[in-house]
């Protein structure tokens, strides 16, 4: 996994919840996952793409609590 730990501490979900993100690997690709809504954001060439249009929504949608 490639995101620097110090950078990861600064990043947050771009949806209204602004929850912290965690790094995971899904389907062989690195992604950042919102700890609140479980939406995932791609990491391309080591750069997090935190655009809502590029996100894969969590089970209840972007910004809505998962689980």
Secondary structure, 3 states (H helix, E strand, C coil): CCCCHHHHHHCECCCCCCCEEEEEEECCEEEEEECCCCCEEEEECCEECCCHHHCECCCCCCCCCCC
